Amino acid sequence: MGPKPTMPSSGDLYRSRLDQILDHHHELFRLAGLIDWDRFDHEFGRFYRPLGRPAKPTRLMVGLSYLQHTFNLSDEAVVQRFIENPYWQWFCGCEYFQHELPCDPSSLTRWRKRLGPAGLETLLAATIQAGLESGAVRLSSLERISVDTTVQPKAITYPTDAKLYLKALLALVRQARKCGLALRQSHTRLAKRAAVQVGRYAHARQMRRMRRELKRLKTYLGRVYRDVARQVADDVELSIRFAPLLGLTERLLVQERTSKNKLYSLHAPEVVCIAKGKAHRPYEFGSKVALAVTNREGFVLASRALEGNPYDGHTLDATIGQVIAMTGVEPERTYVDQGYRGHDYAKTDRVFITRQRRGLTPTIRRELRRRSAIEPMIGHMKQDGRLGRNHLLGAAGDAMNALLVAAGHNLRLILNWLRLCVAYLMAALTISFAQSDTAHEPWSPIAA
């Protein structure tokens, strides 16, 4: 059932409203007035059914998601800090101070799944509109963007063959015992010992012994895999239940060192290995994300999680398409690095590549040098946001996390802008008062 508007209880009659005790110049208080909250009720109405338990208010769930990715918090932490911060409560639509948790942390997970990546694009579009209304980003800046790709690492352990073999074997044995299958031999104890020996021999640089133990571990996994496959072959229900796990195990047993589309995690099979040429981190395991920011302010206009490891130039057309969908403005100038040579965007005269020499005016040359500013923006999203490690499940989780990280980055820029505006205003008032006091000060021969 859709969310219902919250009505004040009778106990709130003699309590002070939050807008009467909070500082109206606070950046979070002012940001709450810049966001069009009614837009979310209209956009998200199709995700709710008319019957059932009433859902939480849409503004509450949107506000918690914004705060979570603005301040880089987990689902549990953002709910706990909600009851400690009155500005957060006002931002989420509360009229009076609340002393109870607004919702269970798992409600945020279910809410994200309900909306999906298509619904969460509305959150990013709302931050862009709020940035325009606050003055943090200019309307003309939407026509000049910088585009780049980065890696969104997944929350998985560093993949090794020994870890994957052992995890697949334990998962098969656990699933077989849950379904009542009697295995000939589980090899659990021997597999754990073999995995430990692989790590010890690798640490001692005894590679021949390490490969022997690794082969033994793979043999144990193959035995359990064939035993389970034989027992579930004649049962349709068990075959459907074991199909995902058996498919991943077969994929793991078949792959070699030089195989394409290798499996790096059982619980996240969508993870790919991406090499970005970094000396301190040669390989990263996760998904590739395409970002488009304004060339002047670094405001995020598009954020897309890409499937696999595509060539950067083949993602430019889809990235610019998302920019147009988010803002309604087609960029006149797009600045990219040399990884986008041979791109798929039709209007090639509007794309300018680093180290380009021909057809550049002084303004375009200056903005092209400004393209490198997208790199620290990506660094801020990884350190201050949640782009450095994605904890959401599946390929849909990659897309949702990329969108929410972009929205959180935009809100941090807006908050900084509002904070600076108040500081400049107070400084200007202080200077004007000082000058007026000096002008009206009576003349004294001693001062003269």
N, C-alpha and C positions, 0 to 999 in steps of 0.2 A: 504494500500500500504506500502511496506517496506521502511525503512529509507534510505534517500539519503545522500551522503557525502556533507558536508557543504563547499561551495566555498567562499573564502575571497572576500569581496565587494571592490569596488573602493575606498571607504572612508578609508580603512585600509592600503592604500599604504604608508602613511607617519606616521603611528603609530608604536610604538615599540612592538615587539612580547613579549609574556609573558616569554618565555624562556630566553630572553635577560635581563630582569629586576628582575627575581626571583632568589633566592638562590638555587643553584643546590645541596647543601648539606642538604636542608630541607627534613625532613623525608617523607612528603607527596609528594614532587616532585620526590624523589627517588622511592617511592612506585608506582607512576604512570608508571614508566619504568619497574617494575617487573611483572605487570599484563599483561596477553596476551589478549588484547582487541579484536583482530581479531577473537578469538575463539567465542565470543558472537555473532558476525555477522553471523558466520557459524551455530551456534547452534540454534539461535532464528529466522533464516530465515523462518522456517516452520510455525511460528505463524502469519505471515503476508500474506495478499492477494495481488495479483498483481495489482489490481485496487483500486482506491479510493485516498483519501488525503494522501500525503506523511507523514510518521510517523517521530517522533523525532529520532535523532541519537541514536543508541543502546548504544554507550559509555556514552552519556549524562544520559540516564535513569539508566544504571547500576551504574555509578558513583554516582548519587544522592541517589540511594538505599544503596550503600555502606556507604556513608557519613551519611545518616540518622540513620542507625543502629550502626555506629561506635561512633557517638556523641550523641545518644539518643535524636533525634529530631522528631517532627511531620512532616507531609507532607508540611504544610504551613511554618514551621520554616526553614526547609532545603532549600526551594526555596528562602526564603528571605535572608538567610545567603550566598547563592550562589553569589549574586550580590555584596557582601561586601568583599569576600575573594578571592584574585587572585589565591592562591594555590588551592582552590577548583575548580576554573574554569579550571586551567591547568589539574587537575586530571580528570575532566569530558571531556577533549578533546578540549577546547577552545584555539585558538592560540592568540587571542587578548582579552583584558579586555572588558567584557560585562557590560552594564549599564541597561539592561532590564531583566525581569524574563525569565528564560530559558523555562519554561512551566507553565501551570496551575497546582496547587497542585493536582487537581482531575485526572490529567494525570497519576500520579504515581499509583493511585488506579486502573485505567483501565489497566495500564501496568502490574501490578501484577496479575490481574484477567486473562489477556491474556496468561501469561506464566504459571500460576498455580504452584503447588508444584514441579511438574516434571521439569519445566524449571528453577526454582530457585535453584535446586540442582547444576546447573552449576556454580552459583555464589559461593557456598560453596567450590566446587572443585577447582575453580580458586584461592581462598584464600589459600588453602592448597599448591597448586603449587607455589604461590608467597612466602609462608613461607619457602619452601624448597630452592628456589633460593636465598632468602635473608640470609639464615642461621639461621633464628629464630627457625626452627625446623629441626632436623636431620632426615635423611632417615631411620636410624636404630630405631628411636623413633616410627615409624609407626608400628613396630612389637610388641610394648609393650603398651597396652592401659588400661585405667580405665573406667568402665561403671557404670552409676548410673541413677536414675530417679528422676524427680522433678515435681512440679506442675506449670503449666503456668496459673495463674489466668486470668479469663475473665473480661472484663470491664463491669460488671453488678453490680447493687445494691445488698445489702445483702438480700437474698430471705426470705420473710415471706408470710404466707398464705394471710394475708390481702392485701398486695401489689399486689400479683399475681391475686387475685379475682378482685380487683378494676381495675387493668390494663386490664384484659381480658374483663370485662364488658364494659369499655370505648372503647376498640378496636372494640367490636361487634357493639355497638351503632354507632360509627363513620363510620364503614363500611356499616351498614344498611342505614344510612342517605345518604351516597355517592351513593348507588345503588337505592335510592328511595323507600325503604321499610318503611311502616308505622307500627311501633311497638305499641303494646297495652299500654305498659308503659316502659319507659327507665330505671327507678330507678336510674338515675345518681345522683340526689341530695341526695337521701337517702343513696346510696352506699358510697358517699364521707363522709357523716356524720358518717356512721357506721365504716368506716376505721379509722377516727379520734378517735372515741371512743375506738376502739380496742387498739390503742397506748396509750391512757390515762389510761385505766383500767390496761393494762400490766405494765405501769410505777408505778401505785399505788398498784400493787400486788393483784388486785381484779380479780382473775383468773376466777371465775364463771361468772361474768359480761362480762369479755373479751370473753369467749367462747360463750356467748349468742349473742354478737354483731357479732362475727365471723360467727356463724351459720346463722344469719340474712343476712350478706353480701353474703354468699354462696348461700342462697336462692334467692337473687336478681339476681345473676349471672345465676343460673339455669333457672329462668323464662325467662330471655332475651335469653339464649341459645336455649331453646325449641321454643320460639316464632320465632326466626330467622330460625331455622331448619325446622319448619313447612312451612314457606313461600318460602323457596328456594328448597323444596323437589321436586316440579313439574317443576322447571326450570333448564335445563341442564347447561346453561351458568352460572347462579348464583350459582349452586351447585359446579361447578368447581372453581369459584372465592372464595367461602366461605369455601371450603374444608380444606385448611391448618389451618385457624383460628378456625373453628369448631372442627377440630381434636385436636388441642392443648387445647381448652376449655374443651372438653370431658375428655381428659387425666387429666386435672387439677381437674375436679369435682370428678373423680373416685379415684384418689390417696389418700392414707391415710398415717399416720405417719410411718408405717412400710412397705410401698410399695417399690418395686424395681423399678429402673430406673425412679425416680421421676423427675418432671418438675420443674426447678428452675428459668427459664427465658423464656419469650415468644419470644423475639427477638433472643435468643441464646438457642434453645432447646437441643443443643448438650452438654451443660454444665453438668458436673457431680460433685458430692460432694466427695472430697478426704480427708481422715484423715491421716496425716503423723506423728502423735504423738508429735506435737510441743505444748509446754505448752502455748506459747503466741498466737498461732493460731491453735486451735484444728481442724478446718475444713477450707478447701479452695475450692473454686468453680471455675472450669476451666477444663483444660485437662492435662493429664499426658504426660510428655515429656521424652524420653530416650536419654541420651547423652553419647558419647564416646569421650574421650580426651586422648592425649598422656600422658603416665605416668611421663615423665620427664618435659616437658614444659607446659602441660596443653592446648595444641592446640586441638581445636574441630575437630574431624574427622567424626562425625555422629550426627544428631539431628533429631529425629522423634517424631511427635505428635501422641499419641496413642488414639484409640477410646475407650471410656469407662474408666474403672478403672481395667485394667488387673493386674495379679500377675507379679511382676518384673521378676521372673525367666522365665516366658513364653514370654518375649520380647527380650531375649538375642540373640537368633538366628537371628532375623530380624535386630537387631542393628548391629551385626557383619557383616551381609550381606550388610548393607549400608556402613560400613567402607570399605569393599572390593570394592564396586562400586565406592566410592569416590577416593580411593587411588590406587587401583589395587594391594594391598598388603594384604595378610591374616595374621592377628595377631598371633604371636607365644605364647604370654602370655596375658591373660585377667584377670584383677583384679577387683573383685566385693565385695560387702558387703554381709552380711548374708541373706538379702532379696532375693538373687538369689539362695538359696539352692533348689535343684530339678529343675534346669534350663533345657531349651529345646535345648541347643547347643550340637551337636553331639560329638565334640572333647572335652570330659570332662577333659582330661589330660592337656589341655591348659588353663583351667579356675581355678583361685586360689581365694578362698573365705577367707574373714577376719577371723582370729582366727584359720586358718588351721595350723596343726602341722606337718603333714606327707608330705614327698616328697618335702621339701623346701631346697634349697641351700641358702648360705648367700646372694647371689645377689637377688634371688627371695624374700627372707624374707625382704630385704631392700626395694625392689620395692613394696611389699605388704603393708608395712607401709606407703609408699608414696601414696597409693590409696586414703587416706583421703584428699589429696590436691584437689580432684575434688569438694569438698564441697565449699571452698572459690571461686573456679572458677564459680560455679553456682550462688553464691552470687554476684559476679561481673557482671554476665550476667543479673541478676535481678535489680541491682542498677545502673550500668553504661550502660546497654543495655535496651532492651524493653521486657525482659522476665517477669518482675514483674507485667505487666498488658498488656494483649493483646487486642488491639482495632480492629483487623481485623475480618470480619464477617464470621461466619460459620465454619464448620470443616476444609474446605480448608484454611481459614484464620489462624486457629491454626497451620496447617502444614507449611504454608508460613512464619508465624512469627517465628516459631522455627528455620527454616533454615536461615532466615535473621539475627536473633540474633546470631547464631553461626558464620556466616560470619563476622558480626561486631566485635565479640569478637576476632576472628583471626586477623583482621586488627588492632585492638588496640595492640595486642601483637607484630605484625610486626612493627608498628610505634614506640613502646617503644624500640624494639631491634635496629632499625635504629637510633633512637635518642641516645641510649647508645653507639653505634659504633662511631658516630661522636664525642661524648664527650670523649671517650677513645682515639680516634685518636688525638684530640686537646691536651689532657693532655700529651700524649706521645711526641708530637711535642714540647710542652712547656718544658718538662724535657730535651729533647735532645738539644734544643737551649740553655738552661741554662747551661748544661754540656759543650757544645762547647765554650760558652763565657768564662766559668771558665778556660778551658784548654788553651785558647789563651790570657788570661789576663796577661800582663807583670808583672814580679816579682818586689815587692816593699818592702824595709826593714821595713817600718812602718806596712804594712799588715802582714809581717812575724813576 
